[in-house]
Amino acid sequence: MMETLFGYSNPTMEKGKGGLKKESARASSPQFVQVIDSKKAQNLSILLKALNVTLEEVSDALLEEFLQTLLKMAPTQEEELKLRLFSGNIAQLGPADRFLKCLVEIPFAFKRMEALLYMSSLKEDLTSTRDSFAILEVACKELRSSRLFLKLLEAVLKTGNRMNDGTFRGGALAFKLDTLLKLSDVKGVDGKITLLHFVVQEIIRTEGIRAARNMRESASFSSIKTDDLLEDINQESEEHYREMGLQVVSRLSSDLENVKKAAALDADSLTGTTAKLGHGLLKTRDFVKKEMAENLENDKGFYETVKSFVEKAEVDVTALLEEEKKIMALVKSTGEHFHGSTGRDEGLRLFVIVRDFLIMLDRVCKECKDLQKAPKPTPKNAGETKNVKQESETKNVKKESEKNNVKQDTAGTRVPPPPSKARPPPPDIRQKLVPAVVDRRVDDFSSDEDSP
């Protein structure tokens, strides 16, 4: 009754129950035989958990490293012949010669090692190479289908033509992508604002209008109160358009994430890996079908294992070589899409240029964002000027009120006060650039459909 009402329990019984629980837990946990030092065992357990590898993976890695080391120590044909013909006491040989003497007595010992090494590394090489090809394929599609990246290229082209108007460089129809990396070198009169700042400022307005239009269209199909949302969109200011457009341009780097991954790939290493896999397959197949088939004897088990492996590997390696041709042709066509048919294959250099340009673009977008958030500069004695202005406005209001009261008493009508003058907009960042760039007599990047 006491236990039910007040949750009372006997400490002695609880202690006994706890003791029973501990005893049962100890009985259920596995007991290991410990040979090495306990501290060393604990550190090794932590290391294995951090590496997250199995015993089989460690064994394979050690075996692969061991085989590579042995193959580097393989004797020449002349040395192998001398070791075979040596008929003296083997104890007279040094440790290295004695070890190699035992190895050369095994038929095709080093060719067996090459076959085993190829078998152990093929799966990992296939997986990594396929992943690299997949990144290149997606990167090409991202780059060619990115509307915003093409819009930036168009803005750069128009800006260059505007600056070079009246010269032999004006009216250009295209430019090399390397020019993108030089946009930060052209600076304005203040030495801080660059041509890339100007390009970003020119494009964020049209992108902000486009984003607002898309928001308006998506809101018209939603189930929320669209009237209030549309009213807010219609009242958007020029500054808000630029803020929205800056957010769109800032996302270009994340939209082209696979392009940055493709720039980190090594073209020579990639093609070298596929060539190594193809050459290794031919070498292993010739070894099995020609040399081992004629000297089976007691090696039939090894022969059947390697032969079965070669048959399966032929399918995978052949498919990988075909994939390489397709992906490299896609990379070449993508480069020609932007560079034109120059007659030379620049490999993965296109992705490197775009990656470096995206790094510059991220930095400029951050600077433009900080500039938008920065408070507007106030002139000196602004507080005193404001107070004088307020007193003047108060007197004017009183005088106007008295005049209105007199007119209302005499004529029975009321004259509204004159409208207040609108404040001028804050200065634009583009005014800091060279006059040739900010000459607005030439059409800007916006079109009729981009107008708010």
N, C-alpha and C positions, 0 to 999 in steps of 0.2 A: 504494500500500500504506500509506504514511504517513497519507494523508488518511482511509483507511478505518478504521485502527486507532485513531488519536489525534485525528481531526477536524481535522487540520492543513490550513490553507489558505494560499495565497500572498497576502500583503497587497497586493502589486502587482496581482494578478489581481482581488482583491476590490474594490480601488479602481477598477479598470477596469470591473468589472461595475456598481458603484454609479454610476459616471459614465454608463454606457450607460442604466441605469434612469432616471436624472435626465433624460437627453437625450430618452428616449422619452416620459417624463411631460410634459415641456415641449412636445413635438411634438403630443401628443394633446389637451392642454388648449386651449380656444378662446382666440384672441387678439382682444381688443377694441380699437377705436380710441378713445382717451381724448381728449376735447376740454376738459372742465372741469378745474379743479384737482384733484389726486389726493386731498388731504385732504378737500375738499368732497365729492368722489365717494364716499369711504369713509363719511363721516358720513351722507350721503343714503342709501346702501345699508343702513346700520344702521337708520335711521329707517323705511325701507320694509319691512324685515324685521320690525321691532317692530310696525308697524301691521298687517301681514299683509293687505294689500289689493293688488288687481291694478290694472294701468293702466286697464282698462275701468271698474272701480269708481270710481277717482279721477276719470276723465273724466265719468262719469255724475253724480257728486256736484257737480263744477264746473259742468256744464251745467244741472243743476237749480237750483243757487244763482244762476247767471247769469240763467236764465229768471224766477225769482222777483224778482230785482232789476229786470229790464226791465219786468215787469208792474206793479211799483210806480210806475214812471216813465211809465206809459201816459198819453197826453194825453186831455183831456176831449173830448166831442163837438164843442164849439165850437172848441177848439184844433186838433183834427184837421181841421175844415172850413177854418179859416184857412190851415193848412199846405198843404192840397190846392189852395186857390185862389191861393196865392202864385205869381206868374208872373215875378217879378224874377230877378235874377242870384242863384243859390244861394250864391255866395261872400259876398254881403252878410249872410247869416244867421250867427248865432253857432254854435259847435260843437254845442251841444245841439239847437238848432232845426234845424240841417243834418242831424244824425243822425236826429231824429224825422221830418223831411221825407222822408228815404229810406225809413224804415220804413212810413210811411202810404201810400207808393206801392205797397207790396206788398199784394195783396188779402187782407183778414182777417189781417193780420200778428199782431196781439195775440191774436186768437182761436185762431190756430194755436199760439201759445206756450202758451196755457191748455190746449189739447188735448195738446201734447207734455209739459207738466208733469204733467198727470193720468196720462198713459201711463207716465211714468217713475217715479211714486211709488205707483201702484196696487198693484203686487206686494208691496212692503214693508208698506204699510198693511194689506193683506189678511192677510199672515202674522202681523203683530203683534197684530191684532185677534182673529184666530182663536185665537192662543195665550192671550190674556187670557180669552176665553170658555171655553177648556178649563180654565184654572185655576179660574175661578168654578164651573164644573160639578163638578169634583173636590172643591173646598172645601165645597160644599153637601152632597155625599155623605159626606165625612169628618165633618162636624159633626153630621149627623143620625144617623149610624151609630156614633158614638163612645160605647161603653158607659161608659167611664171618665168622660167629660165629663158625661154624664147622671148618673152616680153622684155626682160632685162637686156638681152642682146640687141633687140630693136631699139631700146632706149639709148644704149651706148652708141649704136650706129648713128642715130639722129643727133645725139649730142656732139659727136665728132664732126658730122657734116655742118652743124651749126657753128662750131668753133672755126672750121676751116672754110667757111663760106667766102667765096671770092678768090680762093686759091686753087691750085691744081689738085689738092687733096680733097676738095669739097665734092659733094655729089657722089660719094662712094656707095657702092651697092653691097659691100661685104667687108669684113676685116678678119684678121687672124685672131684666134682665141687667145694667143699670148698677150694680146692687147689688154685683156681683162686684168692681167697682173700689173699693168702699168697705170691703172686708173688712180691709184693712191699716190703716184709720183707727181701728178699734175695738181698743184695747190693754188688756192685763191690768194687774194691780196693780203689776207691776214696770216697766211702761212700755216693755217690749221685745217680749214675746210678744203677737202680734196674734190676731185672730179667725181669720185665714187659717191661722196655725200650728195652732190648735186643730182646724180642719176637716181639715187634712192629717193630723194625729196621729190623728184619729178614723177616717179612711178607710184609712190604710196597714195597719192590722191586718187588716181584712177582705180587702183586696187581697193581703196576704201569705198569708193562709190560702187564698185562691183560687189564687194562683200555686203554692203547695205542693201543692194538690189536683191541679192540672193536670199538675204534674211527676210526681206519683204515678201518674196515669192514663197519661201518655205512657211512663213507665218500665215499666208493666205490659205494654206492647206491644213493648218493645224486646228485643233479643237479648242485652243485657248482664246481669250478675248483679243481678237486681232485688231479691233478698232483702236484700243489704247496703244498697242504696239506700233501700228502704222502711224499713229499720230506722233509718237516719239521719234520714229525714223524720219518722218518728214521734217521734223524740227532739228535734225542733225546739223551741226555747224561744220565749217571747213576744217576746223581743228580736229573735230571728232572723226571726219573722213580720213585725215592723215593718221590719226591714232590707229584706226582700224586697218588701214593699208599697211602701216608699219608692222602690225602683228602678222599680216599675211606674208610680207616679205621675210620676216624673221623666221618663218616656218620652212623656208626653202631648204635650209641646211638639213633639217630632219626629214624632209620629203626625199632628198637625194642621199639618204644614208648609205645605200648600197654602192653609190658612186664613190663615196669616201672609202668604203671597204675595198672596192676594186682598185683604187689608187695605191693601196698598201700591198697589193700583190706584186710579185716579181715575175715578169713575163718569161725571162730566161729560165728561172727555176721551174716554172710551170711546164714549159715545153720540154725542159730537160728531164723532168720526172716522167712524163708520158713516153719520151724516147727511151728512157732507161727501162721502163716496164716492158715496152715492146721488144727491146733488145734482150732483156733477161728472159722473156718468154721463149724467144727463138733459141737462145742458148740452152735453156733447160730442156726444151723439146728435142733438140738434136742430141743432147746428152742421153736422154732416156731412150729414144727410138734407135739411135745408131750404136752408141758405145755400150750402154747397159744391156740392151736387147741381145747383144752377141755374147755377153759374159754374165748370164744369170746366175748359174750355180746356186750358191746359198743366199743370194741377194734378191730372191723373188719377191719377198714382202716389201722391201724398200722400192723395188721397181714398180710394183703394182700401185703403191701409194703415190709415188711421184707421177706416174702415168695418169692416174685418175685426177690428180690435181691439175696437170697440164691441160687436160680436156676441158675442165671447168674454167680455168684461167683464160683459155683462148677466147671464150665468149665474152668475158668481162673486159679483157684488154682490147679486143677488137672494137667493142662498143665504145670504149673510152677514146680510142684513136679517132673514131668517126665523130664523136662528140667534140673533140678538140678542133677538127676541121670546121665544124658548124659554128662553134663559138668564136673562133678566130676570124672567120669570114664575117660574122655579125659585128665584131669589134672593128674590123676594117671598114665595113660599110657605115658604121656609126661615125667613125672619124671622117670619112668622106662626106657625110651628111653635114658636118659643121665646117670642115676644112676645104671641102671641094676635092675633086679628083686631081691630087697632086702627083700621083704616080708612085708614091712611096708609102710604105706601111709604117706608121709611127707607133704601133703597138698600143700599150696602155698609157701612153703619154697624155692622151686626151683626159683621162680620169684624174691624172695628177694636176693638170691645169685647173680643172673645175674644182677639185678639192681645195687647192690653194686660194682660189677665188672665193669659195664659200667661207673660208676662214676670215678673209678680209671683209666679206659682206656681214658676217656676224658681228665683227668689231664695230663696223660703221653703224649697223642697226642699233647696237647698244649705246653708242655715242648719241645718235639721234633721239633715242628714247630718253636718255638722261637730259638732253637739251630741252625736250618737251616738258619734262617734269621740273626743270629748274625754274625758280621764281623770276618774274619779270623785273628787270632793274628799275629802281625808283630814283628820281633825281634828288639832289641835295635840297634841304629845307622843304621837303615834301609835306611834312606835317604842318608847318606854318602856312604854306601856300594853301593847303586844304582847309585850314581853319578860316583864313581870309576869304576863301571862295565860298565856304558855307555861310559866313556872315553876310556876304554880298548877296548870295542867293536868298537868304532869309529876308533881307530888306526888300529885295525885288518882289518876293512873294507877297509881303505885306502891302507894298504899294499897289501891286496888281489886284490884290484882294479889295483894297479900298476903292480903286477905280471900278472894279466889277460891281461893288455894292452901290456905288453912285449911279452907274449905268442901269443897274437892275431896279433902283428906286425910281429913276426918271423915265426910263423907256420900258421897263417891265421885262427886259431880255437880259440874258447873261452871255458875256463874251468869254470863251474858253481861253486859258493861258496858252502862249505859243509853245510849240513842241520843242523838246530839248534836243540839242545837237548830238549826233552819234559819235562815239569815241573812235578814233582811227584804229585799224587793226594793228597788232604787234608786228614788228619787222620779221621778214621771212629769212631763213638761213641761206636762201639762194642769193640774197642781195650781197652776201659776203664774197661771192665768187667773182671771177674776172668779168668785166662788162660784156665781153664777147659771148660769154656763156648765157648770161641772164637777159640777153636781148629778146624781148617777147614779141618782136615784130614777126618772127618766124613762128609757124604753128608749133604748139607744144605736143606732148605725147598723147594727150587725151583726144578722143574722137567724139562725134556727136552722140553716139550711143552711150558713152561714159559720163555724159553730163548728168548732174543730179536732177 
